Amino acid sequence: MSDRQLVESSASASAELVSFVPRLTLEWLRDHPEAQWREVEGTLAFVDISGFTAMSERLSRLGKAGAEEITEVLNATFAALLAVAYAQGGGLLKFGGDALLLLYEGD
């Protein structure tokens, strides 16, 4: 692979991964690429979907159809939660199974 192809491949992979990187991290890299840490005043919210494990266990017994239903429910739920969080100034830091971690900067 040539140097140019390697750079293009790396840039393509980086662009594909951007959607998985918290906006906070992207802003830090853009504004202060040399900084190795940053202190932020704010509030963290850990949002866990109550009853998700029991629901997923019941649906998993249905095989592929159940797995598809779990995926649809989780995607719709996270999309709704994130829409509210973003509208209120929150930023997604991390997904974790049936939960997410949000950061609200400032008071």
Buried (B, 14 or more C-beta within 10 A) or exposed (E): EEEEEEEEEEEEEEEEEEEEEBEBEEEBEEEEEEEEEEEEEBEEBEBEBEEBEEBBEEBEEEEEEBEEBBEEBBEEBBEEBBEEBEEEEBBBBEEEEBEBBBBBEEE
